[in-house]
Amino acid sequence: MPETHPATAWALKHMPLTAQAVAELTPVLAGKRLAMCLHVEPKTAALVTLLVRAGVDVRLTGSPGTTHDDVADALGELGVAVFTRRGDGEAEHARNIERVLEVEPDLTLDNGGDLTVSLLGSGTPAGYLGGTEETTTGGIRLRETKARLGKPVVVINDSRLKLLVENEFGVGQSVVQGFLNATNLMVPGTRVAVLGYGPCGKGVADTLSRLGARVAVCDTDPMRALEAILNGHSIGTATEVVADAQLVFTATGDPGVLGAAEFAALRDGAVLAGVGHFAWEIDRAVLAEKTVRTVEYGAPSRRTGHVLDDGREIVLLDQGRMLNLTAANGNSIQAMDLGLTLQARSLAAVAAGGLAAEVQPCPRTWSTASRPTSWPRCASYFSRPGGRKPCSDRSNQLPSGSIARYSANGRSPPRSTGRGTPASASLSAMGEISATWKPKWLRPVATSPSSCCWMSARLR
C-alpha cells in the first residue's frame, strides 16, 4: 500500500473518534460507492483513508481555492479518484462535480450543497440511499429542494456538538491563524468588525478579542447582538461597525453583506476577509465597479489592493474565500475529528435505512452503542493533568453515571439553536450527554415579567 501523506498521518494520529467510528461501522459501509465534495486537506484525507480501508469506493472533489494538491495526489496513489486542483475556478468545480457523480453513488457526502443539487438535477441513481451535508448553507439549499429530494440527507451542522466545538472554537482559531499567515499583521489593539455572530462569527470575534483586538459586531438577530454585548463587544449596523474598522470579517453565509453602502463607509487601508462557505458575502462585482486599479501585495489574489475612484485603498484577502482554508490548514484536527465522526456515523445511519426521506439533523440512534468507549475519548481532549476527567470536581458539570440516566429519560431536547436552525437531538456522535441536561446553574427558574433577561437563569 502506498505510504500515507505525512500531514494525513499526523491527522490520523489525532483522530481516534473518527477511526473508531469507521471501524465500528465497516459492516454497514463496506462495498458502498461514496461521492464526496469536501475540502481536500489532511483531515479529509484521513477520513477518506479510513473509509477506503473499510472497503468504501470513494470519489472525491473539493472546493475552489482550498485543495491541497499534494494531499490530493497522495490520495490518488491510494487508489481514490480525486477530481480537484487548488487553482480550479467555478467552471472546473462544476465539471469536477459531474465527474464524481459518474460513479452513480449509493451515498453522498457534500459541503455546500453543490454535489447533492447537481445529483438531483441529473436524476438520482436507482441505488441512491441518501447522504450528508456539512454546512448550514448547504442545508438551507437542500431544504429549498425538499419537494424533489426524496431521500434522507443529514445536515451535520445541525448538531450542537459541531456548532460548539468545530464552528465556534475550531473556526475561531483557524480563521485568526489564516489571517496571521496571510498578512503578518498585529491583532492586539486593532479595530475589528465582524459581520455575523452565529457560531462561526462568534468564534472569530471572541478569539480576536481574547488576543487584544477591539471588536465591533453586527448581527440582525437581537439575541445574538445582546450576546455580543455581554461578551464585551460593541454592536451596530454593518455600515456603523465597518466605518472605523481596520479589519473586517464576514461570517453570515449570506450574499452581498458587504455592498456599495459598506464600501463607501470603509476607511482607507481596511482589510477584508471572508469566513462563510461561499465567496459571495463580499460583493466583488460592486467592488470592481468602484476600483480604478489593483495592486498585488505578494502572490496573486493573496492580498489584492483595490484603489477606489476616491483614492481610498481596500485590501481583499484571497478573493473573499474561506481564509482558514486558503491561508491556513483549516480547523484544528481535534475539532475536525468530532465533525468527521458525525459524518461517518450519519452516513452509516443513511446506509442502514430507516431515516425519513427529508433533510434532517443527526439521528439519536447511535448513542447507546458508542457511549461506553466514545465518551471517555471525547472527554480526554479536555482532561486535566493527572488523568482526571474534565471538571470532575465541579458541581455544574455532568455527575458520574449521569450519561445513561439523562439519555434514558425520554425527554425531548430543544428544537433549535438560534435563527431557526434545528438542533441535533443529542450532542451527536460520541453518545455524550443528552441535550436536555443542563448544569445546575443554567436550569431556568421562575421570574417575574420585570426581571432582567439575564436573570432568567441564576445560581441557586
C-alpha positions in Angstrom: 0.0 0.0 0.0 1.4 3.5 -0.8 2.8 5.5 2.0 0.4 7.8 3.7 1.0 11.5 3.2 2.9 12.9 6.3 0.2 15.5 7.1 -2.5 12.9 6.7 -0.6 10.5 9.0 -0.3 13.3 11.6 -4.1 13.9 11.4 -4.8 10.2 11.7 -2.7 10.1 14.9 -5.0 12.6 16.5 -8.4 11.4 15.2 -9.3 8.5 17.4 -13.1 9.1 17.3 -13.3 9.0 13.5 -11.1 5.9 13.4 -13.3 4.2 16.0 -16.5 5.1 14.2 -15.4 3.9 10.8 -14.1 0.6 12.4 -17.4 0.0 14.1 -19.4 0.8 11.0 -17.4 -1.1 8.4 -20.1 -3.8 8.0 -22.6 -1.1 7.0 -20.3 0.9 4.8 -18.2 -1.7 3.1 -18.9 -2.0 -0.6 -20.8 1.3 -0.9 -20.0 3.8 -3.6 -19.5 7.3 -2.0 -19.3 10.6 -3.9 -17.7 13.3 -1.8 -17.3 17.0 -2.1 -15.3 18.2 0.9 -12.2 20.5 1.3 -9.3 18.3 0.2 -6.8 18.7 3.0 -5.2 16.4 5.6 -8.2 15.8 7.9 -10.5 15.0 4.9 -7.7 12.7 3.6 -7.7 10.9 7.0 -11.4 10.2 6.7 -11.0 9.1 3.1 -8.1 6.8 4.0 -10.2 5.2 6.8 -13.2 4.7 4.5 -11.0 3.1 1.8 -9.5 0.7 4.3 -13.1 -0.2 5.3 -13.9 -1.1 1.7 -15.8 2.0 0.6 -15.4 3.1 -3.1 -14.7 6.8 -2.8 -14.7 9.5 -5.5 -13.7 13.0 -4.3 -13.7 16.6 -5.2 -13.2 19.8 -3.2 -14.0 23.5 -3.3 -12.3 26.2 -5.4 -9.2 27.6 -3.8 -9.0 25.2 -0.8 -7.5 22.0 -2.2 -4.0 20.9 -1.0 -2.7 19.5 -4.3 0.0 17.3 -2.6 -2.7 15.7 -0.4 -4.9 15.1 -3.4 -2.0 13.5 -5.3 -1.3 11.2 -2.3 -5.0 10.1 -2.2 -4.8 9.3 -5.9 -1.8 7.0 -5.2 -4.0 5.3 -2.6 -6.5 4.5 -5.4 -9.0 7.2 -4.8 -10.4 9.0 -7.8 -9.8 12.7 -7.0 -11.0 15.5 -9.2 -9.8 18.8 -7.9 -6.9 21.2 -8.0 -6.2 24.3 -5.9 -6.4 26.6 -8.9 -9.8 25.4 -10.1 -12.4 28.1 -10.8 -16.2 27.7 -10.7 -16.4 26.1 -14.2 -13.8 23.5 -13.3 -15.6 22.9 -10.0 -18.9 22.2 -11.8 -17.1 19.7 -14.1 -15.4 18.0 -11.1 -18.9 17.5 -9.6 -20.1 15.9 -12.8 -17.1 13.5 -12.8 -17.6 12.5 -9.2 -21.2 11.7 -9.8 -20.4 9.4 -12.8 -19.9 6.6 -10.3 -23.7 6.6 -9.7 -23.2 6.7 -5.9 -25.0 4.9 -3.2 -24.2 7.7 -0.8 -23.1 11.4 -1.0 -21.1 13.5 1.4 -21.5 17.1 0.5 -20.2 20.5 1.5 -22.3 23.5 0.5 -25.0 21.6 -1.5 -23.3 21.6 -4.9 -23.0 17.8 -5.2 -26.5 17.0 -4.0 -28.2 19.7 -6.0 -26.3 18.5 -9.1 -27.3 15.0 -8.4 -31.0 16.0 -8.1 -30.7 17.9 -11.4 -29.3 15.0 -13.3 -31.6 12.4 -11.7 -30.7 10.2 -8.7 -29.4 6.7 -9.5 -31.8 3.8 -8.6 -29.5 2.7 -5.8 -29.0 6.1 -4.2 -29.7 5.9 -0.5 -29.1 9.5 0.6 -26.3 11.4 2.1 -24.9 14.1 4.4 -24.4 17.8 4.2 -21.6 19.5 6.1 -22.8 23.1 6.2 -25.7 25.3 7.2 -25.6 27.0 3.8 -25.9 23.6 2.1 -28.7 22.6 4.5 -30.7 25.7 3.5 -30.2 25.0 -0.2 -31.4 21.4 0.2 -34.4 22.3 2.3 -35.5 24.6 -0.6 -35.4 21.4 -2.8 -37.4 19.4 -0.3 -40.3 18.6 -2.7 -38.0 16.7 -5.0 -35.3 15.3 -2.6 -37.0 12.0 -1.8 -34.0 10.7 0.2 -32.7 11.3 3.7 -29.9 13.9 4.0 -28.4 14.5 7.4 -27.1 18.1 8.0 -24.0 17.8 10.2 -24.1 21.5 11.1 -27.4 20.9 12.8 -25.5 19.1 15.5 -25.0 21.2 18.7 -21.7 19.4 19.1 -20.4 20.6 15.8 -21.7 24.1 16.3 -19.9 24.4 19.6 -16.6 22.6 19.1 -15.9 23.0 15.3 -17.8 26.1 14.3 -17.2 28.2 17.3 -13.8 27.2 18.7 -12.4 25.5 15.6 -13.3 28.2 13.1 -12.4 31.0 15.6 -8.8 29.7 15.9 -8.3 28.7 12.3 -9.6 32.0 10.8 -7.3 34.0 13.0 -4.4 31.7 12.1 -5.2 32.2 8.4 -5.3 36.0 8.9 -2.0 36.0 10.6 -0.5 33.8 7.9 -1.9 35.9 5.1 -0.9 39.3 6.5 1.7 39.1 9.2 -0.2 42.0 10.9 -0.7 42.6 14.6 -4.0 41.7 16.4 -3.7 43.4 19.8 -5.2 46.9 19.8 -6.5 46.5 16.2 -10.1 47.7 15.5 -12.1 44.8 14.0 -15.6 44.4 12.6 -17.2 41.0 12.5 -20.4 40.7 10.5 -22.5 37.8 11.8 -22.4 36.5 15.4 -23.6 32.9 14.8 -21.2 30.1 15.9 -18.6 30.9 13.3 -18.7 34.7 13.7 -18.8 34.4 17.5 -15.7 32.2 17.4 -13.9 34.7 15.2 -15.0 37.7 17.3 -14.3 36.1 20.7 -10.9 34.8 19.6 -9.8 38.1 18.3 -11.0 39.8 21.4 -9.0 37.4 23.6 -5.9 38.4 21.6 -6.5 42.0 22.4 -8.4 43.3 19.4 -11.2 45.9 19.8 -14.2 44.1 18.3 -17.5 45.5 17.0 -20.2 43.1 15.8 -23.2 43.4 13.5 -26.0 40.8 13.7 -29.6 41.3 12.8 -30.8 38.8 15.5 -31.3 40.9 18.7 -30.5 37.9 20.9 -27.2 37.4 19.2 -26.5 41.1 19.4 -27.2 41.0 23.1 -24.9 38.1 23.5 -22.2 40.0 21.7 -22.6 42.9 24.2 -22.5 40.6 27.1 -19.2 39.1 25.7 -17.7 42.6 25.7 -18.1 43.6 22.1 -19.7 46.8 20.8 -22.5 46.4 18.2 -24.1 48.5 15.4 -25.3 48.3 11.8 -23.0 47.0 9.1 -22.1 50.5 7.9 -21.5 51.7 11.5 -19.2 48.9 12.6 -17.1 48.8 9.4 -16.6 52.6 9.3 -13.9 52.6 12.0 -12.6 49.0 11.4 -9.1 48.2 10.2 -10.1 44.6 9.6 -13.5 43.3 8.5 -14.5 39.6 8.7 -17.8 38.4 7.1 -19.3 35.4 8.8 -23.0 35.4 7.8 -23.3 32.9 4.9 -25.4 35.4 3.0 -24.6 37.1 -0.3 -23.8 40.8 -0.6 -23.3 41.5 3.0 -20.6 44.0 2.1 -22.0 46.0 -0.7 -22.0 49.6 -2.0 -23.1 51.2 1.2 -20.5 49.4 3.3 -17.7 50.0 0.8 -18.5 53.7 0.9 -18.1 53.6 4.7 -14.8 51.7 4.9 -11.7 53.6 5.9 -8.6 53.8 3.7 -6.5 50.7 4.1 -9.2 48.4 5.5 -8.5 44.7 5.1 -11.5 42.4 4.2 -11.6 38.6 4.9 -14.3 36.0 4.2 -15.3 33.3 6.6 -18.5 31.9 5.0 -18.6 28.8 2.8 -19.1 30.7 -0.5 -17.1 33.8 -1.5 -20.2 35.9 -2.1 -20.5 37.8 1.2 -18.2 40.5 -0.2 -19.8 41.8 -3.4 -16.8 41.7 -5.7 -18.8 42.9 -8.7 -19.6 46.2 -6.9 -16.0 46.5 -5.6 -14.7 46.0 -9.2 -17.0 48.8 -10.4 -15.5 51.2 -7.9 -11.9 50.1 -8.5 -9.6 52.2 -10.6 -6.6 49.8 -10.4 -5.5 46.9 -8.3 -2.2 46.2 -6.5 -1.0 42.7 -5.7 0.9 42.6 -2.4 2.6 39.2 -2.9 1.2 36.1 -4.6 -1.8 36.7 -6.9 -5.0 37.2 -5.0 -3.5 36.7 -1.6 -3.5 40.4 -0.8 -5.2 42.4 -3.5 -5.3 46.2 -3.0 -8.3 47.8 -4.7 -7.7 51.5 -5.3 -11.1 53.2 -5.5 -12.1 56.2 -7.5 -11.9 58.4 -4.4 -8.3 57.4 -3.7 -9.0 55.0 -0.8 -7.5 51.5 -1.0 -9.4 48.4 0.2 -7.4 45.2 0.6 -9.2 41.9 -0.2 -7.7 38.7 1.1 -7.9 35.6 -1.1 -10.8 36.9 -3.1 -13.1 36.7 -0.1 -12.8 32.9 0.1 -12.6 31.0 3.4 -9.5 32.4 5.0 -9.0 29.4 7.4 -8.6 27.1 4.4 -7.0 29.4 1.8 -4.3 30.8 4.1 -4.2 28.1 6.8 -4.8 24.3 7.3 -8.5 24.6 8.2 -10.0 23.8 11.6 -7.9 22.0 14.2 -7.5 18.3 14.0 -9.4 17.5 17.2 -12.3 19.7 16.2 -12.5 18.0 12.8 -12.2 14.6 14.4 -15.6 15.3 16.1 -17.2 16.6 13.0 -15.9 13.8 10.8 -17.1 11.3 13.3 -20.6 12.8 12.8 -20.1 12.4 9.1 -19.2 8.7 9.3 -22.0 7.8 11.7 -24.5 9.8 9.7 -23.5 8.0 6.5 -23.9 4.7 8.2 -27.3 5.7 9.5 -28.4 6.6 6.0 -26.9 3.4 4.6 -28.7 1.2 7.2 -32.1 2.7 6.2 -34.9 3.8 8.4 -34.4 7.5 8.2 -37.2 9.8 6.9 -36.8 10.9 3.3 -36.1 14.5 4.3 -33.3 16.9 5.3 -32.7 16.3 9.0 -30.3 16.7 11.9 -28.0 14.0 13.1 -30.0 10.9 14.4 -30.1 9.9 18.0 -29.9 6.2 17.5 -26.1 5.9 17.7 -25.7 6.9 21.3 -26.3 3.7 23.2 -23.7 1.6 21.3 -21.0 4.2 21.2 -21.4 5.7 24.7 -19.2 3.3 26.8 -16.0 3.9 24.8 -16.5 7.2 22.9 -17.4 9.5 25.8 -14.1 9.0 27.7 -12.1 9.6 24.5 -14.1 12.8 23.8 -13.5 13.9 27.3 -9.8 13.2 27.1 -9.3 16.1 24.7 -10.2 18.4 27.5 -8.9 16.5 30.5 -6.7 17.9 33.3 -3.2 16.8 34.1 -3.0 13.6 36.1 -5.6 11.7 34.1 -8.7 13.0 35.8 -11.8 13.5 33.7 -12.5 17.2 32.9 -14.0 19.3 35.7 -14.9 16.2 37.6 -14.9 18.1 40.9 -17.3 20.8 39.8 -21.0 20.7 40.7 -22.0 22.4 37.4 -20.6 19.5 35.3 -22.2 16.2 34.4 -22.1 13.9 37.5 -20.6 10.5 37.4 -23.0 7.9 36.0 -25.4 10.5 34.6 -24.9 9.8 30.9 -27.2 6.8 30.8 -29.7 8.3 33.3 -30.2 11.5 31.3 -30.3 9.9 27.9 -32.8 7.3 29.0 -35.4 9.7 30.5 -37.2 10.1 27.1 -37.4 13.9 27.3 -37.2 15.8 24.0 -34.3 18.2 23.5 -34.6 21.8 22.4 -35.6 22.1 18.8 -33.4 24.9 17.7 -30.0 26.6 18.2 -31.0 30.0 17.0 -32.2 31.6 13.8 -34.4 28.6 13.2 -31.5 26.1 12.8 -32.7 22.6 14.1 -30.6 21.3 16.9 -29.3 17.8 16.9 -31.4 15.6 19.2 -28.3 14.8 21.2 -24.8 16.3 21.3 -24.3 13.8 18.5 -21.8 11.2 17.5 -20.0 10.4 20.7 -23.1 9.5 22.6 -22.4 12.3 25.0 -24.9 13.8 27.4 -28.5 14.4 26.3 -29.1 17.9 25.1 -31.9 18.2 27.7 -29.5 18.1 30.6 -28.3 21.4 31.9 -25.8 22.1 34.7 -27.5 23.3 37.9 -26.6 27.0 37.3 -28.3 27.0 33.9 -31.6 25.5 34.8 -34.4 28.0 34.3 -36.2 29.4 37.4 -39.5 31.3 37.7 -39.1 35.0 37.1 -41.4 38.0 37.1 -42.0 39.9 33.8 -39.9 42.7 35.2 -36.9 40.6 35.8 -33.8 41.3 33.8 -33.4 38.9 30.8 -30.1 37.6 32.0 -31.6 36.7 35.4 -33.9 34.0 34.0 -31.2 31.5 34.9 -29.4 32.2 38.2 -27.4 30.4 40.8 -29.3 28.5 43.3 
